[in-house]
């Protein structure tokens, strides 16, 4: 079983608005509403790929009820802790004429210590039957920045593989707790290591720098694919490029990539095959209007079109 954790779950509203301009009146030509948040997007993609997954986290108010109803309607198994405050809503405006995206994310609810304790108990109960736990996205107000790190420690005692996709101080503290894998995008990785990446050489070194901070394996995603370093070959960076496709939207493509990697690891593929499959999933997801949506047959057709290059470099750390 695979668990995904989304502490700051949301209703994601995605609107397609041609020739979008600030301050102007527009009419959307397409709308998609769904349960969202990074972990939920990963869960949806895992479900599309046929993997056993359960989504958990917090859900509050009428919005929280809609989140659960959406997931249940998609046959995504879920078990959320209900909280007193209202879950958030997020809006993405995509302009199909130029591919630009504008995101507006609410902060989300404040979680009490009692609600947090209920979640700790629920996650550790679910983890007894799990192999992998993906902890992804932002945290609501009222939760300590080191909470992901605390969860990593508890899950390790149960021999559950931990995967983290977050940003800022939350990510920094989580990496210090030594998760099995972290998957930041370029901006999140720059913040994590404390400097910008000026060229391909910097990007090739980035996953190893992150491993030096505590993560066992590291994948840094970018708009073309990803850069990865694994513990088995710490002096080699794998650079993986997706086939070029005309994207409907790139919202959630990183979450689909992560779901692809988790799927490949779960069914026993090696690191190279897992990366190829992951990047194919990320690319295929851009063909759908809605984060975490995938067509497995189309993914299989893209795998052979994924480019992978091994870049040797000195061991870091």
VOPAGU-2260 file (C-alpha; in pm, 1 decimal, decimal comma):
REM VOPAGU-2260
SITE   aa  ch    i         X         Y         Z
SITE  UNK   A    0       0,0       0,0       0,0
SITE  UNK   A    1     107,6     357,5     -71,9
SITE  UNK   A    2       0,0     647,3     151,3
SITE  UNK   A    3     -11,0    1009,0      39,1
SITE  UNK   A    4     -26,7    1287,7     297,7
SITE  UNK   A    5    -183,2    1625,3     211,8
SITE  UNK   A    6    -209,5    1837,5     524,2
SITE  UNK   A    7    -327,2    2147,8     334,3
SITE  UNK   A    8    -578,4    1986,9      98,0
SITE  UNK   A    9    -785,7    2210,6    -127,6
SITE  UNK   A   10   -1050,0    2235,1    -391,6
SITE  UNK   A   11    -855,2    2323,6    -706,9
SITE  UNK   A   12   -1041,3    2528,6    -966,3
SITE  UNK   A   13    -862,4    2542,9   -1302,0
SITE  UNK   A   14    -987,0    2788,9   -1563,8
SITE  UNK   A   15    -880,3    2818,1   -1927,7
SITE  UNK   A   16    -897,3    3187,6   -2024,9
SITE  UNK   A   17    -767,1    3288,3   -2370,4
SITE  UNK   A   18    -570,3    3615,8   -2386,1
SITE  UNK   A   19    -581,7    3657,9   -2008,2
SITE  UNK   A   20    -493,7    4011,2   -1891,6
SITE  UNK   A   21    -492,9    4157,0   -1541,0
SITE  UNK   A   22    -766,3    4412,4   -1487,0
SITE  UNK   A   23    -976,5    4293,4   -1782,9
SITE  UNK   A   24   -1307,6    4106,7   -1795,7
SITE  UNK   A   25   -1282,4    3752,7   -1932,6
SITE  UNK   A   26   -1495,1    3448,1   -1999,6
SITE  UNK   A   27   -1346,3    3105,7   -1929,3
SITE  UNK   A   28   -1370,9    2855,7   -2214,4
SITE  UNK   A   29   -1310,9    2556,7   -1986,6
SITE  UNK   A   30   -1331,8    2483,5   -1613,3
SITE  UNK   A   31   -1217,8    2189,1   -1404,0
SITE  UNK   A   32   -1277,9    2148,3   -1030,4
SITE  UNK   A   33   -1124,7    1869,0    -824,1
SITE  UNK   A   34    -973,6    1780,4    -490,1
SITE  UNK   A   35    -619,6    1913,7    -486,8
SITE  UNK   A   36    -294,1    1964,4    -304,4
SITE  UNK   A   37      30,7    1791,3    -398,8
SITE  UNK   A   38     -32,9    1467,2    -211,9
SITE  UNK   A   39    -384,8    1436,6    -349,3
SITE  UNK   A   40    -257,6    1495,1    -702,9
SITE  UNK   A   41      -3,6    1217,3    -649,0
SITE  UNK   A   42    -277,2     987,4    -514,7
SITE  UNK   A   43    -496,2    1055,0    -818,5
SITE  UNK   A   44    -209,4     976,4   -1054,2
SITE  UNK   A   45    -124,4     658,7    -863,1
SITE  UNK   A   46    -487,3     551,1    -893,5
SITE  UNK   A   47    -473,9     616,2   -1270,0
SITE  UNK   A   48    -163,7     397,1   -1283,8
SITE  UNK   A   49    -341,2     113,8   -1103,8
SITE  UNK   A   50    -153,3     129,2    -773,1
SITE  UNK   A   51    -301,3      67,8    -426,0
SITE  UNK   A   52    -312,7     409,9    -259,9
SITE  UNK   A   53    -487,2     581,7      28,3
SITE  UNK   A   54    -494,3     959,2      66,5
SITE  UNK   A   55    -495,0    1117,8     410,8
SITE  UNK   A   56    -454,8    1460,4     567,2
SITE  UNK   A   57    -692,5    1725,4     699,4
SITE  UNK   A   58   -1036,0    1825,2     567,7
SITE  UNK   A   59   -1252,8    2095,1     719,7
SITE  UNK   A   60   -1595,5    2249,1     668,1
SITE  UNK   A   61   -1804,4    2232,1     352,8
SITE  UNK   A   62   -1489,7    2255,3     138,8
SITE  UNK   A   63   -1342,9    1957,3     322,0
SITE  UNK   A   64   -1660,4    1761,8     257,5
SITE  UNK   A   65   -1632,5    1841,6    -114,0
SITE  UNK   A   66   -1268,4    1727,7    -114,2
SITE  UNK   A   67   -1368,9    1389,3      26,0
SITE  UNK   A   68   -1667,1    1363,1    -210,6
SITE  UNK   A   69   -1448,8    1437,2    -513,9
SITE  UNK   A   70   -1194,2    1173,0    -412,5
SITE  UNK   A   71   -1463,1     915,6    -339,2
SITE  UNK   A   72   -1621,0     991,0    -676,6
SITE  UNK   A   73   -1286,0     915,4    -841,9
SITE  UNK   A   74   -1256,7     590,0    -642,9
SITE  UNK   A   75    -947,5     721,5    -461,0
SITE  UNK   A   76    -946,3     554,5    -118,9
SITE  UNK   A   77    -917,3     821,9     150,5
SITE  UNK   A   78    -918,6     864,0     527,7
SITE  UNK   A   79    -894,2    1228,3     637,3
SITE  UNK   A   80    -903,4    1385,2     981,5
SITE  UNK   A   81   -1193,7    1629,7    1000,5
SITE  UNK   A   82   -1100,3    1967,8    1149,6
SITE  UNK   A   83   -1295,1    2267,1    1273,7
SITE  UNK   A   84   -1177,6    2529,5    1025,9
SITE  UNK   A   85   -1254,3    2542,5     654,3
SITE  UNK   A   86   -1017,8    2380,7     404,9
SITE  UNK   A   87    -879,4    2610,2     136,2
SITE  UNK   A   88    -963,5    2674,2    -227,0
SITE  UNK   A   89    -702,7    2733,9    -497,8
SITE  UNK   A   90    -747,3    2881,5    -843,6
SITE  UNK   A   91    -530,5    2837,9   -1152,1
SITE  UNK   A   92    -588,4    3045,4   -1465,5
SITE  UNK   A   93    -426,1    2905,3   -1778,5
SITE  UNK   A   94    -402,9    3096,4   -2104,7
SITE  UNK   A   95    -418,7    2844,0   -2391,4
SITE  UNK   A   96    -287,9    3103,8   -2638,3
SITE  UNK   A   97      55,0    3129,8   -2474,0
SITE  UNK   A   98      72,4    2855,2   -2210,4
SITE  UNK   A   99     108,9    3095,0   -1917,4
SITE  UNK   A  100     -39,8    3005,6   -1580,2
SITE  UNK   A  101    -146,2    3221,7   -1287,0
SITE  UNK   A  102    -196,9    3055,3    -949,6
SITE  UNK   A  103    -382,5    3193,9    -647,3
SITE  UNK   A  104    -353,0    2979,5    -335,0
SITE  UNK   A  105    -525,9    3046,5      -4,7
SITE  UNK   A  106    -332,4    2996,8     319,9
SITE  UNK   A  107    -571,5    2734,7     449,3
SITE  UNK   A  108    -703,5    2657,2     798,2
SITE  UNK   A  109    -541,4    2667,2    1139,9
SITE  UNK   A  110    -502,8    2321,9    1292,6
SITE  UNK   A  111    -525,2    2264,4    1668,0
SITE  UNK   A  112    -289,2    2046,6    1869,1
SITE  UNK   A  113    -572,1    1802,0    1935,7
SITE  UNK   A  114    -641,9    1769,7    1561,9
SITE  UNK   A  115    -272,0    1726,3    1496,1
SITE  UNK   A  116    -251,6    1445,5    1750,4
SITE  UNK   A  117    -546,5    1269,5    1583,3
SITE  UNK   A  118    -359,8    1284,1    1254,8
SITE  UNK   A  119     -39,5    1143,2    1407,3
SITE  UNK   A  120    -236,0     847,5    1539,5
SITE  UNK   A  121    -418,0     792,2    1209,5
SITE  UNK   A  122    -103,3     803,3     997,7
SITE  UNK   A  123      88,9     562,4    1217,3
SITE  UNK   A  124    -209,6     326,5    1212,8
SITE  UNK   A  125    -230,2     338,8     831,9
SITE  UNK   A  126     147,5     300,5     804,2
SITE  UNK   A  127     136,0     -46,1     960,4
SITE  UNK   A  128      11,0    -175,9     626,7
SITE  UNK   A  129     212,3      53,2     399,8
SITE  UNK   A  130     535,9      27,4     203,6
SITE  UNK   A  131     573,2     390,1      88,9
SITE  UNK   A  132     447,9     723,0     226,2
SITE  UNK   A  133     453,5    1039,1      11,8
SITE  UNK   A  134     432,6    1356,3     222,2
SITE  UNK   A  135     375,3    1653,9      -3,7
SITE  UNK   A  136     279,5    2019,4     -13,7
SITE  UNK   A  137     246,5    2303,2     234,4
SITE  UNK   A  138     136,4    2279,8     596,2
SITE  UNK   A  139    -162,8    2462,6     747,5
SITE  UNK   A  140    -120,6    2728,3    1012,0
SITE  UNK   A  141     -70,8    2596,5    1364,5
SITE  UNK   A  142     157,9    2310,7    1261,1
SITE  UNK   A  143     530,2    2330,5    1352,7
SITE  UNK   A  144     769,1    2358,3    1058,2
SITE  UNK   A  145     947,6    2044,7    1176,7
SITE  UNK   A  146     634,6    1826,6    1163,2
SITE  UNK   A  147     731,3    1646,0     841,3
SITE  UNK   A  148    1061,6    1556,0    1001,7
SITE  UNK   A  149     874,9    1416,2    1301,5
SITE  UNK   A  150     661,9    1202,4    1069,4
SITE  UNK   A  151     971,0    1073,0     889,2
SITE  UNK   A  152    1112,1     950,4    1219,4
SITE  UNK   A  153     790,8     769,5    1311,7
SITE  UNK   A  154     752,4     610,2     969,9
SITE  UNK   A  155    1114,1     492,3     968,8
SITE  UNK   A  156    1046,8     291,9    1285,0
SITE  UNK   A  157     773,9     109,8    1090,0
SITE  UNK   A  158    1011,8      46,0     796,4
SITE  UNK   A  159     807,8     265,9     560,7
SITE  UNK   A  160     989,1     440,8     273,6
SITE  UNK   A  161     944,8     818,5     305,5
SITE  UNK   A  162     925,3    1063,1      14,6
SITE  UNK   A  163     906,7    1440,1      67,3
SITE  UNK   A  164     797,9    1714,3    -173,8
SITE  UNK   A  165     775,6    2050,5       2,0
SITE  UNK   A  166     943,9    2389,9      16,5
SITE  UNK   A  167    1103,3    2643,2     247,6
SITE  UNK   A  168    1177,4    2573,8     611,8
SITE  UNK   A  169     940,3    2276,6     608,8
SITE  UNK   A  170    1151,5    2109,3     339,7
SITE  UNK   A  171    1480,7    2205,3     501,9
SITE  UNK   A  172    1388,1    2048,7     834,0
SITE  UNK   A  173    1240,2    1742,8     663,0
SITE  UNK   A  174    1564,9    1676,8     473,3
SITE  UNK   A  175    1759,9    1686,7     800,8
SITE  UNK   A  176    1539,2    1399,5     920,2
SITE  UNK   A  177    1693,7    1183,7     642,3
SITE  UNK   A  178    1398,5    1083,8     422,0
SITE  UNK   A  179    1450,6     817,4     156,6
SITE  UNK   A  180    1376,4    1057,3    -130,9
SITE  UNK   A  181    1312,9    1428,8    -183,6
SITE  UNK   A  182    1174,7    1571,9    -508,5
SITE  UNK   A  183    1193,0    1954,2    -516,2
SITE  UNK   A  184    1157,9    2158,8    -832,8
SITE  UNK   A  185    1441,4    2392,9    -932,6
SITE  UNK   A  186    1318,7    2691,6    -731,0
SITE  UNK   A  187    1260,2    2478,0    -421,8
SITE  UNK   A  188    1603,2    2316,0    -462,9
SITE  UNK   A  189    1774,2    2654,6    -491,3
SITE  UNK   A  190    1609,6    2762,1    -167,6
SITE  UNK   A  191    1711,3    2437,7      -2,4
SITE  UNK   A  192    2082,3    2457,7     -90,9
SITE  UNK   A  193    2102,6    2836,0     -51,9
SITE  UNK   A  194    2211,8    2945,2    -398,8
SITE  UNK   A  195    2080,5    2979,8    -753,2
SITE  UNK   A  196    2164,6    2740,4   -1036,0
SITE  UNK   A  197    2326,6    2932,8   -1317,3
SITE  UNK   A  198    2378,3    2656,3   -1572,2
SITE  UNK   A  199    2355,0    2284,3   -1645,6
SITE  UNK   A  200    2665,6    2215,7   -1436,5
SITE  UNK   A  201    2492,4    2362,3   -1130,5
SITE  UNK   A  202    2181,3    2155,2   -1197,7
SITE  UNK   A  203    2390,1    1840,9   -1233,8
SITE  UNK   A  204    2541,4    1905,9    -890,2
SITE  UNK   A  205    2213,1    2002,2    -720,5
SITE  UNK   A  206    2076,2    1655,1    -632,8
SITE  UNK   A  207    2407,9    1557,3    -474,9
SITE  UNK   A  208    2412,2    1878,6    -271,7
SITE  UNK   A  209    2067,3    1791,1    -140,9
SITE  UNK   A  210    2181,8    1438,0     -56,3
SITE  UNK   A  211    2457,2    1599,2     145,2
SITE  UNK   A  212    2191,4    1766,7     359,8
SITE  UNK   A  213    2044,2    1432,1     464,3
SITE  UNK   A  214    1826,1    1279,2     191,7
SITE  UNK   A  215    1917,1     929,4      72,6
SITE  UNK   A  216    1806,6     991,7    -287,4
SITE  UNK   A  217    1729,4    1320,1    -462,5
SITE  UNK   A  218    1539,2    1418,2    -777,2
SITE  UNK   A  219    1526,2    1781,6    -890,2
SITE  UNK   A  220    1251,0    1842,9   -1144,1
SITE  UNK   A  221    1257,5    2111,3   -1412,4
SITE  UNK   A  222    1037,3    2204,1   -1709,0
SITE  UNK   A  223    1214,3    1950,4   -1931,9
SITE  UNK   A  224    1235,6    1649,6   -1697,1
SITE  UNK   A  225    1464,8    1599,6   -1399,5
SITE  UNK   A  226    1814,9    1555,5   -1255,3
SITE  UNK   A  227    1867,9    1273,8   -1005,4
SITE  UNK   A  228    2130,0    1117,7    -779,1
SITE  UNK   A  229    2080,3     789,2    -594,4
SITE  UNK   A  230    2271,4     636,9    -304,2
SITE  UNK   A  231    2381,0     337,7    -514,3
SITE  UNK   A  232    2585,9     564,8    -745,1
SITE  UNK   A  233    2640,0     892,3    -558,4
SITE  UNK   A  234    2902,4    1018,3    -805,5
SITE  UNK   A  235    2667,1     999,7   -1106,0
SITE  UNK   A  236    2388,2    1244,1   -1189,3
SITE  UNK   A  237    2116,6    1111,0   -1418,2
SITE  UNK   A  238    1974,5    1378,4   -1649,4
SITE  UNK   A  239    1635,9    1281,2   -1790,9
SITE  UNK   A  240    1453,3    1477,2   -2062,7
SITE  UNK   A  241    1091,2    1433,8   -2161,3
SITE  UNK   A  242     972,7    1421,6   -2521,9
SITE  UNK   A  243     845,5    1758,9   -2644,3
SITE  UNK   A  244     465,6    1775,6   -2642,2
SITE  UNK   A  245     216,1    2057,1   -2692,4
SITE  UNK   A  246      90,4    2099,5   -2337,1
SITE  UNK   A  247    -273,0    2157,9   -2249,9
SITE  UNK   A  248    -151,8    2260,7   -1904,5
SITE  UNK   A  249     154,4    2184,1   -1691,9
SITE  UNK   A  250     -33,5    2212,1   -1360,7
SITE  UNK   A  251      48,5    1904,0   -1152,5
SITE  UNK   A  252     303,0    1759,8   -1396,7
SITE  UNK   A  253     561,6    1733,6   -1118,8
SITE  UNK   A  254     311,1    1544,3    -905,3
SITE  UNK   A  255     246,3    1304,2   -1194,4
SITE  UNK   A  256     622,3    1255,9   -1235,3
SITE  UNK   A  257     650,4    1168,7    -867,2
SITE  UNK   A  258     357,8     925,8    -893,6
SITE  UNK   A  259     528,8     759,8   -1187,9
SITE  UNK   A  260     850,3     717,7    -992,6
SITE  UNK   A  261     665,8     578,5    -690,0
SITE  UNK   A  262     480,8     334,4    -916,1
SITE  UNK   A  263     803,5     216,5   -1075,6
SITE  UNK   A  264     973,0     171,4    -739,2
SITE  UNK   A  265     666,9      -5,6    -598,4
SITE  UNK   A  266     665,6    -264,0    -878,5
SITE  UNK   A  267    1041,7    -317,5    -852,0
SITE  UNK   A  268    1194,6    -129,2   -1146,2
SITE  UNK   A  269    1555,4     -11,4   -1115,7
SITE  UNK   A  270    1645,1     357,0   -1082,7
SITE  UNK   A  271    1703,1     419,8   -1454,1
SITE  UNK   A  272    1379,8     252,5   -1561,5
SITE  UNK   A  273    1193,5     430,0   -1281,4
SITE  UNK   A  274    1319,0     771,3   -1394,4
SITE  UNK   A  275    1224,2     704,9   -1756,4
SITE  UNK   A  276     875,5     601,2   -1651,7
SITE  UNK   A  277     842,0     896,4   -1412,3
SITE  UNK   A  278     934,0    1155,0   -1674,9
SITE  UNK   A  279     699,7     990,9   -1925,8
SITE  UNK   A  280     419,9    1026,3   -1668,4
SITE  UNK   A  281     500,3    1392,2   -1610,2
SITE  UNK   A  282     496,3    1459,3   -1985,1
SITE  UNK   A  283     173,3    1267,6   -2048,7
SITE  UNK   A  284      -6,0    1451,5   -1768,5
SITE  UNK   A  285      37,6    1780,9   -1957,4
SITE  UNK   A  286    -211,3    1650,5   -2213,7
SITE  UNK   A  287    -499,1    1662,0   -1963,2
SITE  UNK   A  288    -691,7    1949,0   -1806,2
SITE  UNK   A  289    -669,6    1853,5   -1439,1
SITE  UNK   A  290    -373,9    1784,1   -1209,8
SITE  UNK   A  291    -271,1    1422,3   -1159,9
SITE  UNK   A  292    -465,8    1284,5   -1455,3
SITE  UNK   A  293    -289,5    1020,1   -1664,3
SITE  UNK   A  294    -357,0     769,4   -1941,1
SITE  UNK   A  295    -135,0     464,7   -1869,2
SITE  UNK   A  296    -132,9     340,3   -2230,2
SITE  UNK   A  297     -14,4     680,3   -2350,4
SITE  UNK   A  298     257,7     681,3   -2083,6
SITE  UNK   A  299     386,4     346,0   -2211,0
SITE  UNK   A  300     414,4     489,9   -2562,0
SITE  UNK   A  301     625,6     780,9   -2434,4
SITE  UNK   A  302     877,5     584,0   -2226,3
SITE  UNK   A  303    1103,9     496,1   -2520,4
SITE  UNK   A  304    1107,7     863,4   -2624,3
SITE  UNK   A  305    1253,5     975,9   -2291,3
SITE  UNK   A  306    1624,0    1069,9   -2310,2
SITE  UNK   A  307    1858,4     975,9   -2025,2
SITE  UNK   A  308    2220,6    1081,8   -1984,3
SITE  UNK   A  309    2460,2     984,3   -1704,4
SITE  UNK   A  310    2690,2    1265,9   -1591,0
SITE  UNK   A  311    2989,1    1167,6   -1376,3
SITE  UNK   A  312    3095,7    1410,5   -1105,5
SITE  UNK   A  313    3286,8    1397,9    -775,5
SITE  UNK   A  314    3102,8    1268,0    -470,5
SITE  UNK   A  315    2956,3    1548,8    -257,4
SITE  UNK   A  316    2948,4    1510,5     120,0
